[in-house]
């Protein structure tokens, strides 16, 4: 993968709407009020978030390995 594509991945962020929905579902989960559909949605969002962070970390690691300075934020 080219550096430009790796930079796009490393610098990408989840949308505010995505994070708000995730937080709503987490709150409902703590309260014990999730429906079965919401529980499935939360599981899918957790998996997606995990994959998202792994892609970002791998992109950053490759850029560092190639000699680029990658901020930790």
N, CA, C and O atoms as CSV, one atom per row, in Angstrom:
chain,resi,resn,atom,element,x,y,z
A,1,UNK,N,N,0.849,-1.173,0.000
A,1,UNK,CA,C,0.000,0.000,0.000
A,1,UNK,C,C,0.898,1.241,0.000
A,1,UNK,O,O,1.926,1.278,0.676
A,2,UNK,N,N,0.505,2.224,-0.746
A,2,UNK,CA,C,1.274,3.460,-0.841
A,2,UNK,C,C,1.155,4.271,0.453
A,2,UNK,O,O,0.187,4.132,1.201
A,3,UNK,N,N,2.155,5.117,0.699
A,3,UNK,CA,C,2.164,5.935,1.910
A,3,UNK,C,C,0.916,6.814,2.023
A,3,UNK,O,O,0.355,6.952,3.111
A,4,UNK,N,N,0.486,7.400,0.929
A,4,UNK,CA,C,-0.680,8.289,0.963
A,4,UNK,C,C,-1.920,7.559,1.496
A,4,UNK,O,O,-2.670,8.109,2.301
A,5,UNK,N,N,-2.123,6.340,1.048
A,5,UNK,CA,C,-3.260,5.552,1.520
A,5,UNK,C,C,-3.103,5.204,3.002
A,5,UNK,O,O,-4.076,5.219,3.755
A,6,UNK,N,N,-1.887,4.895,3.410
A,6,UNK,CA,C,-1.637,4.593,4.818
A,6,UNK,C,C,-1.894,5.817,5.697
A,6,UNK,O,O,-2.454,5.692,6.786
A,7,UNK,N,N,-1.485,7.005,5.226
A,7,UNK,CA,C,-1.746,8.234,5.980
A,7,UNK,C,C,-3.250,8.456,6.142
A,7,UNK,O,O,-3.697,8.854,7.218
A,8,UNK,N,N,-4.024,8.208,5.111
A,8,UNK,CA,C,-5.481,8.381,5.195
A,8,UNK,C,C,-6.068,7.462,6.261
A,8,UNK,O,O,-6.934,7.869,7.035
A,9,UNK,N,N,-5.597,6.238,6.293
A,9,UNK,CA,C,-6.088,5.287,7.292
A,9,UNK,C,C,-5.643,5.706,8.691
A,9,UNK,O,O,-6.448,5.728,9.622
A,10,UNK,N,N,-4.366,6.035,8.835
A,10,UNK,CA,C,-3.815,6.388,10.148
A,10,UNK,C,C,-4.482,7.627,10.735
A,10,UNK,O,O,-4.599,7.746,11.955
A,11,UNK,N,N,-4.917,8.542,9.889
A,11,UNK,CA,C,-5.504,9.789,10.361
A,11,UNK,C,C,-7.038,9.765,10.382
A,11,UNK,O,O,-7.664,10.757,10.758
A,12,UNK,N,N,-7.629,8.672,9.994
A,12,UNK,CA,C,-9.095,8.600,9.929
A,12,UNK,C,C,-9.701,8.587,11.331
A,12,UNK,O,O,-9.067,8.185,12.307
A,13,UNK,N,N,-10.937,9.035,11.392
A,13,UNK,CA,C,-11.676,9.080,12.654
A,13,UNK,C,C,-13.104,8.610,12.420
A,13,UNK,O,O,-13.637,8.723,11.316
A,14,UNK,N,N,-13.707,8.086,13.465
A,14,UNK,CA,C,-15.116,7.715,13.408
A,14,UNK,C,C,-15.943,8.997,13.433
A,14,UNK,O,O,-15.504,10.016,13.967
A,15,UNK,N,N,-17.134,8.943,12.858
A,15,UNK,CA,C,-17.987,10.118,12.850
A,15,UNK,C,C,-18.616,10.319,14.234
A,15,UNK,O,O,-18.702,9.389,15.036
A,16,UNK,N,N,-19.046,11.535,14.486
A,16,UNK,CA,C,-19.708,11.843,15.754
A,16,UNK,C,C,-20.972,11.003,15.895
A,16,UNK,O,O,-21.262,10.495,16.978
A,17,UNK,N,N,-21.717,10.855,14.816
A,17,UNK,CA,C,-22.951,10.055,14.853
A,17,UNK,C,C,-22.657,8.602,15.230
A,17,UNK,O,O,-23.384,8.001,16.022
A,18,UNK,N,N,-21.589,8.042,14.660
A,18,UNK,CA,C,-21.208,6.661,14.992
A,18,UNK,C,C,-20.883,6.529,16.478
A,18,UNK,O,O,-21.318,5.585,17.138
A,19,UNK,N,N,-20.115,7.483,16.993
A,19,UNK,CA,C,-19.710,7.424,18.396
A,19,UNK,C,C,-20.905,7.636,19.333
A,19,UNK,O,O,-20.998,6.990,20.377
A,20,UNK,N,N,-21.810,8.533,18.963
A,20,UNK,CA,C,-22.993,8.768,19.788
A,20,UNK,C,C,-23.857,7.520,19.880
A,20,UNK,O,O,-24.329,7.166,20.960
A,21,UNK,N,N,-24.065,6.852,18.748
A,21,UNK,CA,C,-24.878,5.629,18.755
A,21,UNK,C,C,-24.217,4.555,19.603
A,21,UNK,O,O,-24.887,3.873,20.379
A,22,UNK,N,N,-22.925,4.403,19.461
A,22,UNK,CA,C,-22.170,3.415,20.233
A,22,UNK,C,C,-22.310,3.707,21.734
A,22,UNK,O,O,-22.539,2.797,22.530
A,23,UNK,N,N,-22.171,4.980,22.109
A,23,UNK,CA,C,-22.274,5.349,23.523
A,23,UNK,C,C,-23.687,5.136,24.066
A,23,UNK,O,O,-23.853,4.719,25.212
A,24,UNK,N,N,-24.699,5.417,23.255
A,24,UNK,CA,C,-26.079,5.169,23.676
A,24,UNK,C,C,-26.283,3.686,23.961
A,24,UNK,O,O,-26.867,3.308,24.976
A,25,UNK,N,N,-25.795,2.862,23.055
A,25,UNK,CA,C,-25.946,1.414,23.242
A,25,UNK,C,C,-25.154,0.920,24.450
A,25,UNK,O,O,-25.613,0.032,25.168
A,26,UNK,N,N,-23.972,1.484,24.680
A,26,UNK,CA,C,-23.192,1.101,25.867
A,26,UNK,C,C,-23.942,1.460,27.141
A,26,UNK,O,O,-23.992,0.670,28.084
A,27,UNK,N,N,-24.528,2.660,27.166
A,27,UNK,CA,C,-25.300,3.078,28.341
A,27,UNK,C,C,-26.482,2.149,28.578
A,27,UNK,O,O,-26.720,1.725,29.709
A,28,UNK,N,N,-27.220,1.830,27.527
A,28,UNK,CA,C,-28.368,0.924,27.654
A,28,UNK,C,C,-27.927,-0.466,28.106
A,28,UNK,O,O,-28.629,-1.141,28.858
A,29,UNK,N,N,-26.756,-0.879,27.636
A,29,UNK,CA,C,-26.224,-2.178,28.046
A,29,UNK,C,C,-25.935,-2.183,29.546
A,29,UNK,O,O,-26.249,-3.152,30.237
A,30,UNK,N,N,-25.339,-1.103,30.048
A,30,UNK,CA,C,-25.063,-1.016,31.487
A,30,UNK,C,C,-26.349,-1.008,32.303
A,30,UNK,O,O,-26.407,-1.567,33.398
A,31,UNK,N,N,-27.376,-0.370,31.756
A,31,UNK,CA,C,-28.666,-0.307,32.443
A,31,UNK,C,C,-29.438,-1.614,32.317
A,31,UNK,O,O,-30.407,-1.833,33.045
A,32,UNK,N,N,-29.021,-2.482,31.407
A,32,UNK,CA,C,-29.712,-3.749,31.189
A,32,UNK,C,C,-30.992,-3.600,30.395
A,32,UNK,O,O,-31.917,-4.396,30.553
A,33,UNK,N,N,-31.058,-2.573,29.532
A,33,UNK,CA,C,-32.296,-2.316,28.790
A,33,UNK,C,C,-32.157,-2.523,27.287
A,33,UNK,O,O,-32.996,-2.047,26.522
A,34,UNK,N,N,-31.129,-3.215,26.856
A,34,UNK,CA,C,-30.940,-3.466,25.423
A,34,UNK,C,C,-31.939,-4.489,24.909
A,34,UNK,O,O,-32.227,-5.482,25.577
A,35,UNK,N,N,-32.459,-4.242,23.728
A,35,UNK,CA,C,-33.264,-5.257,23.049
A,35,UNK,C,C,-32.303,-6.237,22.381
A,35,UNK,O,O,-31.099,-5.987,22.319
A,36,UNK,N,N,-32.825,-7.329,21.891
A,36,UNK,CA,C,-31.978,-8.292,21.186
A,36,UNK,C,C,-31.342,-7.654,19.948
A,36,UNK,O,O,-30.173,-7.895,19.646
A,37,UNK,N,N,-32.120,-6.842,19.240
A,37,UNK,CA,C,-31.588,-6.175,18.040
A,37,UNK,C,C,-30.489,-5.184,18.409
A,37,UNK,O,O,-29.482,-5.077,17.710
A,38,UNK,N,N,-30.685,-4.463,19.506
A,38,UNK,CA,C,-29.657,-3.511,19.951
A,38,UNK,C,C,-28.400,-4.234,20.424
A,38,UNK,O,O,-27.287,-3.751,20.216
A,39,UNK,N,N,-28.574,-5.372,21.050
A,39,UNK,CA,C,-27.424,-6.161,21.505
A,39,UNK,C,C,-26.601,-6.628,20.303
A,39,UNK,O,O,-25.371,-6.594,20.331
A,40,UNK,N,N,-27.289,-7.062,19.255
A,40,UNK,CA,C,-26.595,-7.483,18.031
A,40,UNK,C,C,-25.896,-6.291,17.388
A,40,UNK,O,O,-24.773,-6.414,16.900
A,41,UNK,N,N,-26.565,-5.132,17.387
A,41,UNK,CA,C,-25.963,-3.922,16.823
A,41,UNK,C,C,-24.713,-3.528,17.605
A,41,UNK,O,O,-23.695,-3.176,17.009
A,42,UNK,N,N,-24.783,-3.582,18.934
A,42,UNK,CA,C,-23.631,-3.246,19.770
A,42,UNK,C,C,-22.464,-4.187,19.501
A,42,UNK,O,O,-21.316,-3.752,19.414
A,43,UNK,N,N,-22.756,-5.460,19.370
A,43,UNK,CA,C,-21.701,-6.437,19.056
A,43,UNK,C,C,-21.048,-6.117,17.717
A,43,UNK,O,O,-19.825,-6.170,17.590
A,44,UNK,N,N,-21.861,-5.787,16.725
A,44,UNK,CA,C,-21.332,-5.448,15.403
A,44,UNK,C,C,-20.503,-4.163,15.464
A,44,UNK,O,O,-19.443,-4.078,14.843
A,45,UNK,N,N,-20.981,-3.168,16.209
A,45,UNK,CA,C,-20.232,-1.918,16.334
A,45,UNK,C,C,-18.915,-2.119,17.067
A,45,UNK,O,O,-17.913,-1.493,16.721
A,46,UNK,N,N,-18.904,-2.986,18.075
A,46,UNK,CA,C,-17.651,-3.285,18.791
A,46,UNK,C,C,-16.647,-3.946,17.845
A,46,UNK,O,O,-15.469,-3.587,17.831
A,47,UNK,N,N,-17.111,-4.892,17.072
A,47,UNK,CA,C,-16.228,-5.577,16.121
A,47,UNK,C,C,-15.687,-4.588,15.098
A,47,UNK,O,O,-14.497,-4.599,14.782
A,48,UNK,N,N,-16.569,-3.732,14.580
A,48,UNK,CA,C,-16.153,-2.721,13.612
A,48,UNK,C,C,-15.140,-1.759,14.226
A,48,UNK,O,O,-14.155,-1.402,13.580
A,49,UNK,N,N,-15.372,-1.336,15.469
A,49,UNK,CA,C,-14.451,-0.420,16.146
A,49,UNK,C,C,-13.094,-1.080,16.367
A,49,UNK,O,O,-12.058,-0.439,16.191
A,50,UNK,N,N,-13.092,-2.345,16.747
A,50,UNK,CA,C,-11.836,-3.068,16.939
A,50,UNK,C,C,-11.047,-3.149,15.631
A,50,UNK,O,O,-9.841,-2.902,15.618
A,51,UNK,N,N,-11.713,-3.491,14.546
A,51,UNK,CA,C,-11.052,-3.581,13.237
A,51,UNK,C,C,-10.550,-2.216,12.781
A,51,UNK,O,O,-9.465,-2.107,12.209
A,52,UNK,N,N,-11.338,-1.180,13.034
A,52,UNK,CA,C,-10.958,0.185,12.685
A,52,UNK,C,C,-9.656,0.569,13.391
A,52,UNK,O,O,-8.734,1.090,12.764
A,53,UNK,N,N,-9.588,0.310,14.689
A,53,UNK,CA,C,-8.388,0.671,15.453
A,53,UNK,C,C,-7.178,-0.171,15.040
A,53,UNK,O,O,-6.054,0.330,15.021
A,54,UNK,N,N,-7.399,-1.424,14.718
A,54,UNK,CA,C,-6.292,-2.268,14.264
A,54,UNK,C,C,-5.747,-1.784,12.923
A,54,UNK,O,O,-4.533,-1.776,12.718
A,55,UNK,N,N,-6.635,-1.378,12.002
A,55,UNK,CA,C,-6.184,-0.833,10.717
A,55,UNK,C,C,-5.363,0.434,10.922
A,55,UNK,O,O,-4.319,0.613,10.296
A,56,UNK,N,N,-5.842,1.315,11.805
A,56,UNK,CA,C,-5.128,2.558,12.079
A,56,UNK,C,C,-3.744,2.261,12.663
A,56,UNK,O,O,-2.750,2.860,12.252
A,57,UNK,N,N,-3.686,1.346,13.613
A,57,UNK,CA,C,-2.419,1.003,14.254
A,57,UNK,C,C,-1.455,0.374,13.256
A,57,UNK,O,O,-0.264,0.687,13.263
A,58,UNK,N,N,-1.953,-0.495,12.413
A,58,UNK,CA,C,-1.089,-1.127,11.430
A,58,UNK,C,C,-0.579,-0.108,10.413
A,58,UNK,O,O,0.588,-0.150,10.022
A,59,UNK,N,N,-1.440,0.798,9.989
A,59,UNK,CA,C,-1.018,1.844,9.051
A,59,UNK,C,C,0.070,2.712,9.683
A,59,UNK,O,O,1.074,3.024,9.042
A,60,UNK,N,N,-0.133,3.097,10.933
A,60,UNK,CA,C,0.860,3.922,11.633
A,60,UNK,C,C,2.183,3.173,11.784
A,60,UNK,O,O,3.253,3.751,11.597
A,61,UNK,N,N,2.106,1.893,12.121
A,61,UNK,CA,C,3.335,1.101,12.275
A,61,UNK,C,C,4.095,0.997,10.954
A,61,UNK,O,O,5.320,1.113,10.933
A,62,UNK,N,N,3.380,0.780,9.864
A,62,UNK,CA,C,4.043,0.706,8.555
A,62,UNK,C,C,4.693,2.037,8.184
A,62,UNK,O,O,5.805,2.065,7.656
A,63,UNK,N,N,3.997,3.137,8.461
A,63,UNK,CA,C,4.568,4.452,8.160
A,63,UNK,C,C,5.827,4.697,8.991
A,63,UNK,O,O,6.816,5.211,8.470
A,64,UNK,N,N,5.802,4.341,10.258
A,64,UNK,CA,C,6.996,4.485,11.102
A,64,UNK,C,C,8.136,3.616,10.576
A,64,UNK,O,O,9.285,4.052,10.509
A,65,UNK,N,N,7.802,2.394,10.208
A,65,UNK,CA,C,8.818,1.475,9.689
A,65,UNK,C,C,9.458,2.037,8.417
A,65,UNK,O,O,10.633,1.794,8.142
A,66,UNK,N,N,8.677,2.782,7.658
A,66,UNK,CA,C,9.180,3.415,6.427
A,66,UNK,C,C,9.908,4.728,6.699
A,66,UNK,O,O,10.331,5.406,5.763
A,67,UNK,N,N,10.056,5.087,7.962
A,67,UNK,CA,C,10.835,6.256,8.308
A,67,UNK,C,C,10.064,7.544,8.520
A,67,UNK,O,O,10.671,8.602,8.683
A,68,UNK,N,N,8.745,7.481,8.522
A,68,UNK,CA,C,7.931,8.674,8.723
A,68,UNK,C,C,7.736,8.920,10.221
A,68,UNK,O,O,7.730,7.989,11.026
A,69,UNK,N,N,7.578,10.198,10.569
A,69,UNK,CA,C,7.213,10.555,11.946
A,69,UNK,C,C,5.686,10.522,12.029
A,69,UNK,O,O,5.002,11.257,11.317
A,70,UNK,N,N,5.172,9.682,12.884
A,70,UNK,CA,C,3.719,9.552,13.042
A,70,UNK,C,C,3.375,9.980,14.462
A,70,UNK,O,O,3.783,9.323,15.419
A,71,UNK,N,N,2.624,11.080,14.613
A,71,UNK,CA,C,2.236,11.517,15.959
A,71,UNK,C,C,1.396,10.454,16.659
A,71,UNK,O,O,0.715,9.663,16.005
A,72,UNK,N,N,1.446,10.438,17.961
A,72,UNK,CA,C,0.724,9.429,18.721
A,72,UNK,C,C,-0.752,9.705,18.883
A,72,UNK,O,O,-1.487,8.827,19.336
A,73,UNK,N,N,-1.213,10.880,18.534
A,73,UNK,CA,C,-2.640,11.203,18.711
A,73,UNK,C,C,-3.509,10.572,17.684
A,73,UNK,O,O,-4.727,10.755,17.708
